[in-house]
Amino acid sequence: MRLAKYLAHAGVASRRASEELIRAGRVAVNGEVVTDPATDTTEADEVEVGGEPVAKEERVVYMLNKPKGVVSTASDTHNRPTVVSLITSSKRLYPVGRLDADTTGLILLTNDGELANRLTHPRYEVPKTYRARIEGDVGEGGLKRLREGVDLDDGRTHPAGARRVGKGEVELTIHEGRKRQVRRMLDAIGHPVLELRREALGPLRLQGLPEGDHRRLTPAEVERLWKNHRP
């Protein structure tokens, strides 16, 4: 995490004010004065401002069952409800990845930038499972195309897990995070999406969490998130 962002998350000052403090030579990392606000900083570093240590902010992760019509951002210029507005917390939270406004289901919010990167960076290939209600009924030919990869306008998708779970319903597991990917994949095989819900992210599932509700992850669940990725 950049040093200015680290200070802002710790509640020292706003991002811009933190940058000014750093440029003024008032911030030290591991005993050495740093003047570049973009300096990489981790939880292991000892950061001081004006000679006083900066208290490390507690890291939290929440699971939210996102309702339809809610946007996956911290704020919205069109005054639409956001995922952040659905959780009351003293922490500065931000969503881990995004779900379309029309897509419901599991999304995480956290103040842990390193964990968020682990869960969204393509190299870690964290699995995401969706349940889609579609036009028509997918057959084995369509499932095979999804499993082998579908040609989209931004390239061929990676092989996905796909299974029919009912008439006009399919479950799809992907390891990528392209924009509206699941909708585009199903549209490409001739079965446009009518409703879409994300059921799982890595080792986590909604497990009966009502739509619009949220809960804080346990330390054990957070540990599983750290472990559940491909190096």
C-alpha positions as CSV (number, residue, x, y, z in Angstrom):
1,M,0.0,0.0,0.0
2,R,1.2,3.5,-0.8
3,L,2.4,5.4,2.3
4,A,-0.1,8.3,1.8
5,K,-2.9,5.8,1.6
6,Y,-1.6,3.9,4.7
7,L,-1.7,7.1,6.7
8,A,-5.2,8.0,5.4
9,H,-6.5,4.5,6.4
10,A,-4.9,4.9,9.8
11,G,-6.9,8.1,10.3
12,V,-3.8,10.4,10.5
13,A,-5.2,12.8,7.9
14,S,-6.9,12.8,4.5
15,R,-5.0,11.4,1.5
16,R,-4.0,14.8,0.3
17,A,-3.0,16.1,3.7
18,S,-1.0,12.9,4.3
19,E,0.9,13.5,1.0
20,E,1.8,17.0,2.3
21,L,3.1,15.6,5.6
22,I,5.3,13.1,3.8
23,R,6.7,15.7,1.4
24,A,7.5,18.0,4.4
25,G,9.7,15.3,5.8
26,R,7.5,14.6,8.9
27,V,7.0,10.9,8.2
28,A,9.5,8.1,8.9
29,V,9.3,4.4,8.0
30,N,11.5,2.0,10.0
31,G,13.4,4.9,11.4
32,E,14.2,6.7,8.1
33,V,12.5,9.8,6.9
34,V,10.5,9.3,3.6
35,T,9.5,12.1,1.3
36,D,7.8,10.1,-1.5
37,P,4.0,9.6,-0.8
38,A,4.0,6.6,-3.2
39,T,6.5,4.6,-1.1
40,D,5.3,1.0,-0.6
41,T,4.3,0.3,3.0
42,T,3.2,-2.9,4.6
43,E,1.8,-3.9,8.0
44,A,5.3,-5.0,9.1
45,D,6.7,-1.5,8.8
46,E,7.0,0.9,11.7
47,V,5.6,4.3,10.7
48,E,6.0,7.5,12.6
49,V,4.5,11.0,12.1
50,G,6.3,13.8,13.9
51,G,8.1,11.2,16.0
52,E,4.9,9.5,17.2
53,P,4.2,6.0,16.1
54,V,1.1,5.4,13.9
55,A,-1.3,2.9,15.4
56,K,-2.0,0.1,13.0
57,E,-5.6,-0.1,12.0
58,E,-7.5,-3.3,12.7
59,R,-8.2,-5.1,9.5
60,V,-11.8,-6.2,8.9
61,V,-13.6,-8.1,6.2
62,Y,-17.4,-8.2,5.7
63,M,-19.5,-10.4,3.6
64,L,-22.5,-8.8,2.0
65,N,-25.4,-10.3,0.1
66,K,-25.8,-7.5,-2.5
67,P,-29.3,-6.7,-3.6
68,K,-30.2,-5.7,-7.1
69,G,-29.8,-2.0,-8.0
70,V,-26.9,-1.5,-5.5
71,V,-23.6,-0.4,-7.1
72,S,-20.3,-1.9,-6.0
73,T,-18.5,1.3,-5.3
74,A,-17.7,3.4,-2.2
75,S,-19.7,6.4,-3.6
76,D,-21.8,7.1,-6.7
77,T,-22.3,10.3,-8.7
78,H,-25.9,9.4,-9.5
79,N,-26.8,8.9,-5.8
80,R,-27.6,5.2,-6.2
81,P,-27.2,3.1,-3.1
82,T,-23.7,1.6,-2.7
83,V,-22.5,-1.6,-1.1
84,V,-20.5,0.6,1.4
85,S,-23.7,2.4,2.5
86,L,-25.2,-0.9,3.5
87,I,-22.6,-1.6,6.2
88,T,-22.2,0.5,9.4
89,S,-18.6,0.6,10.3
90,S,-16.0,3.1,11.7
91,K,-13.5,1.7,9.2
92,R,-13.0,3.1,5.7
93,L,-14.3,0.1,3.7
94,Y,-14.1,-0.6,0.0
95,P,-15.5,-3.4,-2.1
96,V,-13.3,-6.4,-3.2
97,G,-13.9,-6.4,-7.0
98,R,-17.3,-5.6,-8.4
99,L,-20.7,-7.0,-9.2
100,D,-23.0,-5.4,-11.8
101,A,-25.8,-3.3,-10.4
102,D,-28.2,-5.9,-11.7
103,T,-26.2,-8.8,-10.2
104,T,-27.0,-10.0,-6.7
105,G,-25.0,-12.1,-4.2
106,L,-21.7,-12.4,-2.4
107,I,-19.3,-9.4,-2.3
108,L,-16.7,-8.7,0.3
109,L,-15.8,-5.3,1.7
110,T,-12.6,-4.6,3.6
111,N,-10.0,-2.1,4.6
112,D,-7.2,-4.6,3.9
113,G,-5.7,-3.6,0.6
114,E,-3.3,-6.5,0.5
115,L,-6.0,-9.1,0.9
116,A,-8.2,-7.3,-1.7
117,N,-5.3,-7.5,-4.1
118,R,-4.9,-11.2,-3.5
119,L,-8.5,-11.8,-4.2
120,T,-8.8,-9.8,-7.4
121,H,-5.4,-10.1,-9.1
122,P,-5.5,-12.4,-12.1
123,R,-2.4,-14.3,-11.1
124,Y,-4.1,-15.8,-8.0
125,E,-7.1,-17.2,-10.0
126,V,-9.5,-17.1,-7.1
127,P,-12.7,-19.0,-8.1
128,K,-16.0,-17.2,-8.3
129,T,-19.2,-19.2,-8.6
130,Y,-22.4,-17.8,-10.1
131,R,-26.0,-19.1,-10.4
132,A,-27.7,-17.8,-13.5
133,R,-31.3,-18.0,-14.7
134,I,-31.2,-17.9,-18.5
135,E,-33.3,-17.8,-21.6
136,G,-33.9,-21.3,-22.9
137,D,-32.3,-24.4,-21.4
138,V,-28.6,-25.1,-21.8
139,G,-27.6,-28.5,-23.2
140,E,-24.4,-30.5,-23.1
141,G,-23.1,-28.7,-26.1
142,G,-23.4,-25.3,-24.4
143,L,-21.9,-26.6,-21.2
144,K,-18.9,-28.0,-23.1
145,R,-18.3,-24.6,-24.7
146,L,-18.3,-23.0,-21.3
147,R,-15.9,-25.6,-19.9
148,E,-13.5,-25.3,-22.8
149,G,-13.5,-21.5,-23.1
150,V,-15.7,-19.0,-25.0
151,D,-14.5,-16.5,-27.6
152,L,-15.4,-12.9,-26.5
153,D,-14.5,-9.6,-28.0
154,D,-11.6,-9.2,-25.5
155,G,-10.2,-12.8,-26.1
156,R,-11.0,-16.3,-25.2
157,T,-12.1,-17.1,-21.7
158,H,-10.2,-19.6,-19.5
159,P,-11.9,-23.0,-19.0
160,A,-14.8,-22.7,-16.5
161,G,-16.7,-25.0,-14.3
162,A,-20.2,-25.4,-15.7
163,R,-23.3,-27.5,-14.8
164,R,-27.0,-27.4,-15.3
165,V,-28.8,-27.1,-12.0
166,G,-32.3,-27.0,-13.3
167,K,-34.4,-26.1,-16.3
168,G,-33.2,-22.7,-17.5
169,E,-30.6,-22.5,-14.7
170,V,-26.8,-23.0,-14.8
171,E,-24.0,-22.7,-12.3
172,L,-20.7,-21.3,-13.6
173,T,-17.4,-21.1,-11.8
174,I,-14.7,-18.8,-13.3
175,H,-11.2,-17.8,-12.3
176,E,-11.1,-14.5,-14.1
177,G,-12.7,-11.1,-13.5
178,R,-13.5,-9.5,-16.8
179,K,-16.3,-6.9,-17.0
180,R,-19.7,-8.6,-17.1
181,Q,-17.9,-11.8,-18.0
182,V,-20.6,-14.4,-17.0
183,R,-23.3,-12.5,-18.8
184,R,-21.2,-12.3,-21.9
185,M,-20.2,-15.9,-21.8
186,L,-23.8,-17.1,-21.6
187,D,-24.9,-14.6,-24.2
188,A,-22.2,-16.0,-26.5
189,I,-23.6,-19.5,-26.4
190,G,-27.1,-18.3,-27.1
191,H,-28.6,-18.1,-23.5
192,P,-28.8,-14.5,-22.3
193,V,-29.0,-14.1,-18.6
194,L,-32.3,-13.2,-17.0
195,E,-31.0,-13.2,-13.4
196,L,-27.5,-13.6,-11.9
197,R,-26.3,-14.2,-8.4
198,R,-22.8,-14.8,-7.1
199,E,-22.9,-17.8,-4.7
200,A,-19.3,-18.2,-3.7
201,L,-15.9,-16.5,-3.7
202,G,-12.9,-18.7,-3.0
203,P,-13.8,-20.9,0.1
204,L,-16.8,-18.6,1.1
205,R,-20.4,-19.2,0.3
206,L,-23.5,-17.1,1.1
207,Q,-24.8,-19.9,3.3
208,G,-28.3,-18.5,3.9
209,L,-27.3,-14.9,4.4
210,P,-30.4,-12.9,3.5
211,E,-30.3,-10.5,0.6
212,G,-29.2,-7.0,1.9
213,D,-27.7,-8.4,5.1
214,H,-24.0,-8.6,6.0
215,R,-21.8,-10.2,8.6
216,R,-18.1,-9.9,9.6
217,L,-15.9,-12.8,8.7
218,T,-14.3,-14.7,11.5
219,P,-10.5,-14.8,11.8
220,A,-10.6,-18.5,10.6
221,E,-12.5,-17.4,7.4
222,V,-10.1,-14.6,6.7
223,E,-7.2,-17.1,7.1
224,R,-8.9,-19.4,4.6
225,L,-9.1,-16.5,2.1
226,W,-5.3,-15.9,2.4
227,K,-4.6,-19.6,1.8
228,N,-7.2,-20.2,-0.9
229,H,-5.4,-18.9,-4.0
230,R,-2.9,-20.3,-6.5
231,P,0.6,-18.9,-6.2
